[in-house]
Amino acid sequence: MGRFFKTPIIGAFVSILVGGALLHHVSRGQLTYSPHEIASSPLLTLKKPMLDGLTLGMPRLYDHVAHIWVLQVFGDPELKYKNPLVLKQKVVGILNLTPKDEAIYLVPCFSFMFEFSRPLDCREILEMGLPVLRESWLIPTVLGYIESFRFKNHAKGREFFRMASNIAGAPPYLRTLADRDTPYSNDNNDEARRDSLINSMIGAGALAPYRQLMEHDLTSPPPLIEGTPSQPEPLGVSP
């Protein structure tokens, strides 16, 4: 975190953004916003034309700020005590500005799925990323994982795995999953392929703690239960 703000151009950019946000709120009579609140959710109330002006035509600068915010918020040890509805609203505000950074989509997605048991929120976040990151095979791969191994809808999962497999750089195992009638297999050779798939989806960074949960999903066939996937609403959770 410290190294990030030691970069002169990024540090200056953050100062401009925060200052611009303060002026924006003051001009609208919204004097109840503190600098801490603005920093905690990076300029979500700004319209894209204003953001384009503040970033001097360099939208990737905003992506850096949003990336840091995502890692800070969803890496918080107290994350499970936060209100997922409030978090999702802030994340969607960021994604409406179409950042081109996979982590901004994937980190919140996995957190909603595993920390809050809200896979639908995870899916909706990644669906916002599909038209923005068309060169990413990782986004449709995780969508395939959600459909096949979380919602147990492999017909839909196969569509995403096939989409991902047609993108440059995608692991060959995705084509195997797309061609199967079931995502599960007794083939011993699949173990290495499953490990490769998990490594592709979570890497060794912020998502690594979810490895064990994903390994269970990929190796444990579900009971045959028909129904529409759902997720619980939070009860008694503070923002």
TAUR-V420945 format. One record per run of one state. SS is the DSSP state (~ for helix, > for strand, _ for the rest). FROM is the first residue (numbers start at 1). TO is the last residue. If there is no record, write none. Layout:
SS:FROM:TO ; SS:FROM:TO
This chain:
_:1:1 ; ~:2:6 ; _:7:7 ; ~:8:27 ; _:28:34 ; ~:35:40 ; _:41:47 ; ~:48:54 ; _:55:58 ; ~:59:74 ; _:75:78 ; ~:79:81 ; _:82:83 ; ~:84:95 ; _:96:101 ; ~:102:115 ; _:116:118 ; ~:119:130 ; _:131:136 ; ~:137:150 ; _:151:153 ; ~:154:165 ; _:166:172 ; ~:173:179 ; _:180:189 ; ~:190:202 ; _:203:207 ; ~:208:219 ; _:220:239
